[in-house]
Amino acid sequence: AMSSPMVELGRQLTPFRMMRARMAIEPAIAKEAAVNASGEALHRMRLAIDRSKDATTWKEYEVQDDLFHRSVAEASDNILLLTLFDQLNDVRRAVAWGSVTRETARPSPDHSSFREHDAIAVAISDRDPGAAYEAMRKHLGSVARRLFGEV
């Protein structure tokens, strides 16, 4: 159940400001994940990536995308960062995105997020905090450009 303060916050936030908040927080979480990720956390990350590539609908893809980003937060092995991520995500779900139009029934095999998620996972499994930070920053920047044409 979503806490109503988060829903309320989501209603007051523009999608653009929501993306700015993600860009401020998620690269730092990815950096911590590169330092602290367990083998199990890396496995969960990989599973979400593989399942997102197999998704036959955008809805399925979005569930796996969500799980991928949460698995990065879990990999940080920091309960406070995970809690911040979960709150950020609750707010993200409450933000009024309007109608994000999809040209296709499912992500195409060359959907840019696939490559970007792979790069994040590789940097984390390589234990490279700087590369993990940068890969997440680039990924969120690319998502923001798709949504808003700017960041």
HELIX and SHEET records of a PDB file:
HELIX    1   1 SER A    4  GLN A   12  1                                   9    
HELIX    2   2 PRO A   15  ASN A   36  1                                  22    
HELIX    3   3 GLY A   39  ASP A   54  1                                  16    
HELIX    4   4 TRP A   58  ALA A   75  1                                  18    
HELIX    5   5 ILE A   79  ALA A   94  1                                  16    
HELIX    6   6 SER A  112  SER A  125  1                                  14    
HELIX    7   7 PRO A  129  PHE A  148  1                                  20    
END                                                                             
